[in-house]
């Protein structure tokens, strides 16, 4: 057997090492520097729970990203990412390398969107917004109000006013149950904090009654600076046993019958929410009150006012007696006549 010269062995080893180094350099460049081709961009893809890296690669390829399952699997193994892919909906745009793509999946850098509920909205408006949002899973659609409240663990049987108006962020595909639950808990926290700091002389028997008042304040207030004075008017009326005489509560009780004009006959038509015909608070809130209205209901201004009228610029004129109120009405709503 002819011995291989040591010089040739050394040369062969060097050649193999150079080839290996070249292969590693090519692989490194291929995975970390070479951008993937996109048929169209951006690409949105949802990684299911428990999905394998090959399944993800096949899904991305079907969406127009030129990545082979084997290529993604190789880098997945080399980076020791086993079991670390996070489920969720992702957005991908060029330039994007294999390494950056996997890093995004491992970090859970999912898409985030949001939904906003406005102070003074009714629960019906809130629910319509949720039902229409394209990025939510509509698990409550068609479910009645009582069942919906049960799904979020709320003991109440009427949903009006129970949800905090705010902007809520979520990843596409999240259940609408999660949004309702977050908004409910946030409203409970705001109400509890204000209730614990309340003036003990207030005429509320429960936090829920304070929430009802807060919803009236929300709908009656035209300017933020007037909020605590509006609350004071209604609190003063409750303490004296006077009718609240709130147009928004009466309108709420009319439901779809309200056509934009509140007439004398509407004020005389009795409903559970007509505070011109019934004393005390209505049976439920009439809208989603925000934090400021809740705080105003539980810490109203220290003023004796019993009446207010809109000035026409968003603010209100407050009066302590009927004669002064009638003069204000004449001045601001009857053009001085």
C-alpha positions, -999 to 999 in steps of 0.1 A, spaced: 0 0 0 15 33 -11 17 59 16 2 93 9 27 120 13 22 142 44 23 173 22 -6 160 2 -26 153 33 -20 187 47 -30 202 13 -62 181 13 -70 192 49 -65 228 40 -87 224 10 -114 208 30 -112 235 57 -113 262 31 -143 245 14 -161 242 48 -153 278 56 -166 288 22 -198 268 28 -202 284 62 -196 319 48 -221 312 20 -247 299 45 -241 328 68 -246 352 40 -276 333 26 -294 333 60 -284 366 75 -277 390 46 -295 378 15 -331 392 13 -360 369 6 -380 375 -25 -417 386 -21 -443 381 -47 -463 409 -30 -460 429 1 -468 432 29 -476 397 38 -499 389 68 -496 353 82 -510 337 113 -489 311 130 -512 285 146 -505 272 181 -480 243 180 -472 248 143 -439 233 131 -413 254 114 -419 235 81 -456 242 83 -448 279 89 -424 280 59 -450 263 37 -476 288 48 -453 318 41 -444 303 7 -481 301 -2 -485 338 8 -457 348 -16 -425 347 3 -398 327 -15 -386 305 14 -382 267 13 -393 246 43 -359 229 43 -340 262 43 -360 276 72 -357 244 91 -319 243 87 -315 278 102 -341 271 128 -319 241 140 -286 259 137 -300 288 158 -313 263 184 -348 277 182 -366 244 188 -400 249 204 -397 287 206 -420 298 177 -448 319 191 -483 317 177 -500 349 165 -505 371 134 -474 386 119 -467 411 92 -437 407 69 -423 433 45 -391 434 24 -362 436 29 -363 405 51 -337 378 56 -342 342 69 -326 352 102 -347 382 106 -379 362 98 -371 336 124 -361 362 150 -395 378 145 -413 345 151 -392 336 181 -397 371 198 -434 370 191 -432 403 173 -469 400 163 -490 426 146 -509 449 169 -541 468 161 -567 486 182 -603 495 188 -616 527 204 -648 533 224 -659 569 228 -671 584 261 -709 587 258 -714 559 234 -741 535 243 -734 498 247 -752 492 213 -727 515 196 -698 497 214 -711 464 203 -716 475 167 -679 486 166 -667 453 180 -689 433 156 -676 453 126 -639 451 135 -622 428 109 -593 418 131 -614 404 160 -627 369 164 -664 374 169 -672 349 196 -700 370 210 -718 378 178 -755 370 181 -751 362 218 -777 380 240 -767 406 266 -770 384 296 -750 355 281 -723 380 270 -719 393 305 -717 357 317 -689 350 293 -668 378 309 -677 368 345 -699 399 351 -727 394 376 -749 422 362 -778 415 338 -777 448 319 -746 458 300 -751 495 296 -724 516 312 -703 487 324 -674 492 300 -647 517 301 -644 539 271 -608 538 259 -585 525 232 -577 488 234 -548 471 216 -547 435 205 -532 411 180 -554 403 150 -574 371 157 -579 379 194 -614 371 207 -638 399 212 -645 383 246 -610 395 257 -619 431 247 -652 431 266 -635 416 297 -607 442 296 -632 471 293 -654 457 320 -625 453 345 -612 487 337 -646 503 344 -649 484 377 -614 496 387 -623 533 379 -656 530 397 -642 514 428 -613 539 431 -638 569 428 -663 552 452 -637 546 479 -627 584 477 -664 596 476 -680 623 497 -700 602 523 -730 626 521 -738 617 485 -772 602 479 -761 569 463 -769 535 478 -743 516 457 -715 521 432 -739 511 405 -761 541 413 -730 563 411 -723 548 376 -759 556 365 -753 593 376 -719 593 359 -735 583 326 -760 611 329 -732 636 336 -713 622 305 -743 629 283 -752 663 298 -718 679 298 -708 701 269 -675 713 282 -651 695 306 -648 724 330 -686 721 337 -686 684 345 -684 686 383 -711 714 383 -734 694 362 -730 665 386 -737 689 415 -770 700 399 -783 664 397 -770 655 432 -786 686 447 -819 676 430 -817 640 443 -811 653 478 -842 676 476 -864 649 461 -867 669 428 -871 653 394 -838 651 376 -855 663 343 -827 651 321 -833 652 284 -807 624 277 -823 599 300 -857 606 284 -842 602 249 -825 569 259 -859 556 271 -874 565 237 -850 541 219 -855 541 181 -885 563 184 -863 593 189 -859 611 156 -836 639 167 -862 662 181 -874 660 217 -910 673 218 -933 682 247 -953 650 242 -921 630 246 -914 646 279 -949 636 291 -947 600 278 -938 579 307 -909 554 305 -886 539 331 -860 565 319 -882 596 317 -869 617 345 -896 643 339 -923 617 349 -903 596 374 -883 606 405 -849 594 413 -823 578 390 -832 557 360 -828 520 364 -795 517 345 -768 539 330 -776 555 297 -741 554 281 -705 546 287 -691 571 312 -655 579 312 -632 583 342 -638 621 345 -675 617 347 -673 589 372 -651 611 394 -675 641 390 -704 620 400 -686 610 432 -670 643 439 -694 670 425 -687 707 429 -696 723 462 -723 746 447 -760 750 454 -770 750 417 -803 733 408 -805 742 371 -783 747 341 -788 757 304 -765 755 274 -750 789 264 -745 777 228 -707 777 230 -704 743 247 -705 757 282 -735 760 305 -751 787 327 -758 774 362 -786 788 385 -796 783 421 -833 791 417 -860 788 390 -863 826 384 -826 829 376 -828 798 354 -858 812 335 -838 844 328 -809 823 316 -831 803 293 -845 835 279 -811 849 273 -794 818 258 -822 798 241 -848 823 233 -825 850 219 -833 873 247 -870 874 240 
